[in-house]
């Protein structure tokens, strides 16, 4: 994989057939959608999910879009431009990496969990350690074909007839339609990622370093291609700085965190490290960051008995989904006299200048550690036509992506925390999450909507581009076949 190899339709005997099959699947999607009962909710027939909202049960038939999986074709860059790929919207990032990495390419942003689909990352949100330079997954999308609520398949791009849908699709969570395929930009990959883990004694010092890295894409003379961090406590925080490499950098072999060893613990134990590109991209998936400890998977004895191929985020998610349905551990805790627990599973974007303030508040007020940090900013090289939308920093609906109105030029840090807290006497389920929402809003941040949300409808509309969303919803889903974004994100429909 030392040199990216161009993979075009001519390189694969089955490539032309794949394109023909894909075009046929587009027509079949229209037919399948038209056959759904018009008075019943529309939902995808999917085996996996990365959402943490308890959804209303229903017996409506699911819409099967499984034909839209895999890389249809990869197109070489033209006149020095980036290579691109046409990919199915139901393709998981695991499959994308498996198909693209042998040819020396990866998507510009590869979210941390294997079973996130590219359509899901675009209609929801996805971030990773390359987001400080590559932004969000939807910013590398050049074109989408979207199945809308009125049963049409439209081609949405930054310019043209459906530019309004292209602009409001990110963070719409399937309330405007489903991405059947996408044309995305790619970047060259190298065989390895070399890491430096840099310790800081305060979150404020770490935040200062984040600002330096985001400005220079370097640290202490080394290029930085990836950056994220972990806060273990008020006086123990780390930045993990990575760069593509063709070599093992003097290490005997690449480190392996897919079995006995746990990646996030290595951050405290090692100052440098080297992983294969594949293992770096999925370094967080094996233990779902650190959440596998809730299932005993980090206990050395349990880990030896747990098959390594089942050390995966989707396996843990199924355990959580089973608990959400049956409340087995909840009943056991009550029998032991322990209080009920509130789920606090959130990712929030905080302006860099307020990150230390928020994290210090969080560590003081919410007993959850560790906390993940991931710097992020919108891409500086906007697609054609994007600058036609003026940006008022105080108005979500005029932002480049109004349903998640990050401000161009603003530097943010994603703060991720995923656990539960005891519901104290006199308190109610949701109280802690509401306090977090209020603090995020006070500091000018935004909260991802993959988990529980508690906003009233007016506040939600103000924070998530309601004025821009309404006209697009009426245009592409005039009969309300899909729930609204508020119904999905807050009312869990």
Buried (B, 14 or more C-beta within 10 A) or exposed (E): BEEBEBBEBEEEEEBEEBBEEBEEBBEEBBEBBEEBEEEEBBBBEBEBBBBBBEBEEEEEBEBBBEBBBBBBBBBEBEEEEBBBBBBBBBBBBBBBBBBBBEBBBBBBBBBBBBBBBBBBBBBBBBBBBBBBBBBBBBBBBBBBBBBBBBBEBBBBBBEEEBBBBBBBBBBBBBBBBBBBBBBBBBBBBBBBBBBBBBBBEBBBEBBEBBBEBBEEBEBEEEBBBBBBBBBBEBEBBBBBBBBBBEEBBEBEEBBBBBBEEBBBEBBEEEEEBBBBBBBBBBBBBBBBBBBBBBBEBBEEEEBEEBEEEEBBBBBBBBBBBEEBEEEEEBEEBEEEEEEEBBBBBBBBBBBBBBBBBBBBBBBEEBEBBBBBBBBBBBBEEBBEBBEEBEBEEEBBBBBBBBBBBBBBEBBBBBBBBBBBBBBEEEBEEBBBBBBBBEBBBEBBBBBBBBBBBBBEEEBBBBBBBBEBBBEBBEBBBEEEBBBBBBBBBBBBB
